[in-house]
Structures are given as structure tokens and as C-alpha cells.
Amino acid sequence: MADFTALIRDVPDFPEHGIVFKDIMPLLADADGLRAVVDALADPWRDAPLNAVVGIEARGFLLGTPVAMALGVGFIPIRKAGKLPGPVEQESYGLEYGRDTIEIHADAISTGDHVLVLDDVLATGGTAAAAGALVQRLGASVAGFSFLLELGFLSGRSTLGEAHIERLLLVDAGAES
């Protein structure tokens, strides 16, 4: 696989002091890099019996939508609280620098569906675990989780239990997202 790290920029002290944010916007702006990342994210799931890709706000939308298209399934957004109209299911969780709440439309997924949860970064695992809980609350199963980056030093993988987890890049020390 191509080395995408050259297209991912570190931004120190964002969103707060001590955090090194992984900015994927240069990667998204590079047509060849974006195409390669979408293909690489989709590849492990091409033979999986999926009904949808769930992308977590906000950067999970940017990668999840083209991955869903590559897999021939629909895309379902999970958003921050208060952004979706109509009945929603909600889940609160801790993250490396605070707490947050995410929501999904209550009718977005059907009982028995198999769903891929996709986000840009696996850090502490709180956001992904909350998304998985929402999918399961709606009666679907989580086929697995997929990430562009995994920050291995934060051990987020352990938060997701025995789930099938795919990631393209591993950052093993020295930076957070």
C-alpha cells in the first residue's frame, strides 16, 4: 500500500493544548491519494454481506460515503447531538479530551442489517464503541470497524472487544488526534 503519511498533516495543540491533530484534508485534496485510500478502506469488506456503511461525524462522512459507493451499499450518518431532525437514538461517551453525544435516525437501520462502522481515526475507541452501540440498539449487527488511522498508544482497539477491526495506518507513539 502507498505511504499516505506524507499527505496527513500534524497540527499541534488542536483542538486543545497537548493534542496533535491528524489533519487528513491534504489527503482528501489529492485525487490519487483519495482514490487509493477509498479503495484500500473498501477492499477488506468487498465480500462481506453489508447493508450499509455508517460514518461518524464529521471526517467519517468524508471517507464513509465514497467507501459505501465502492461497496455498492448505502451510507448512514451518525451525527453530534442536535443535528438530526425527527426521532433519534442517542449515545454519550468519553473521549480523550472530554465527553460527547452522538445520534442516529431511529429508522436509519433495519433489524438484521449488517453494518460497517467507519471513521477516520481510532483513538480511545469511545466514539466507535458508541456508534456500535447505536447500530446494535436499532437491531442491526456491526460487521466490523474500519479506520484510516489507529493511534495504537491510546489502546482504543481494546474498547471494541472482539470486533473485526481494519485500519490503514498505525501511529504507535507520540501524537494524538
N, C-alpha and C positions, 0 to 999 in steps of 0.2 A: 504494500500500500504506500501511496505517496506520503511524504512527510508534510503534514498540514500545519505543523507548529509554526512555520515561518509566516503563516497567514493568520495567526492568532496573536493578538497584542496584549501584553500585560499592562494594566492600568493600576498603579499603586494607590493605596488609600481610597479606594472606591468600593462600595458606597460609604464606607467609613474608615477611619484610621486603622491600619493594620491588616486590611483586606487587600489582596492583589486580585483585581477583577480580570477575568479572561474575556477579552473583547473579541467576539467572532465576526464582527462586522467586516473587517478586511477579507475574511474568508468568504463571506456571503457576496461580497462585491466582485470576487474573482470568479468568472464564469466557469473556468475549468476546475477550480477548486471546489466550487459549489456542486457542480455536476458529479465530481468524484466522491465527495462526502455523501451526497444523497444516495448514490449507488452503493457505497460502502455501508451506509446505515441500513439500506433495504436488503442487501444480499443475504444476511443470516435468516431473514424472515420470509423469503420468497416462496418456500414450500409450506409455510405454516398456515393452518386454517384460520386466517384472521377475518374479522368482520369490519374492523376499524383501527385506525391509529388515533390515540389520544395524545394531544400535545399540550404541554403545560406552559401557561403564560410566563413570559412573553416569547422568549427565544425558542421555546419548544414549538411555537406556532410556525416560526420561520423554517424550521427543519422538518417538522411533522407533516405539514401539508404536502411538500413535494415527495416525501417518503410514502405517504398514503397513495399519492398518484402513481408512484413507481410500483407499488404493490397492488394496485387496482382495487383499493378499498376507500371508504370514506374517512374524513377527518373530523374529529370531535375536539373542541377546545375545552380545556379546564382553565377557568379564569380566577383572578383575585376576587374577593368578596365584593358584591355590589355592582358587578359589571354585566351580569346576565339578566335579561328580563324573564318573567314567568317563574314557575316553580323550579327550585333548585335543591340539590343536596349539597351539604357544606361539610368541610373537614378542616379543623385547626391543627397546627403542627409547629414544632420548634425548628428553627434554622440556626446556622452558625452565628448570626448576629441579631436574634430576636425571635418573634412569633409572627405567624401569618395565617390566613384562612383562604382556602380555595373552594370553588364551586363548580358544579356541572349541572346542565339542564337535567331535570328529573326524568325526562323521557328520551334522553340522548342515546341510551344504550338499552338493548333488549335483553331479557333473561336468556341465558345460554350463549350470548355472544362471546367471542374470543377477541381480546383487545390487546394491542401493543401500546405500552405507555412510553412516550418518547420525550426527552428533554435534552438540553444542551450539555448540562453538567450534573454529574453525580458528586455531591459534596458530602454532607452529613446524612443524606438519604431521607430527610424529613418530608420534603416536597413530594418525592417519588412515592414514598410509603403512603402519604395522604391521598395521592391520586389513585394508587392501587386500592385503597380502602373505599374510595368513592365508586370506582368501577365495580367492585365486588358488592357494595351496598345496592347497586342497581341490578344485581343478579347476573352479571357477566363474570367471566374469568379473565385474569391477567395472563396472557400468553407469555409475557416477559417484559423486560425493560430495556431500552436502548438509549445510549448517551454518546454524544460526540467526545466528551472529556470525562474522565473519572479522576477525582482528586483522592488518590489512594491513601494518603496520610490522614484523611478525615474518617476513614472506615465506614463510609455510607453504605457500602455493599452489605455490611452486617445487619443494617436496618431492614433490608428487603428479604431477609430469611433465605429460603431455598429457591427463590425465583430465578428464572433464566435471565441473565444479565449480559448484555453486549455493550461494548464501548470501543471507540476507535482509538483514542489516545489516553495514556495514563500519565498523570502528573503525580510523581511519588513523593516529592518533598518541596517545601519552601514557598508555596503560593496557595492562596485560596481564591475562590470565585465568588 
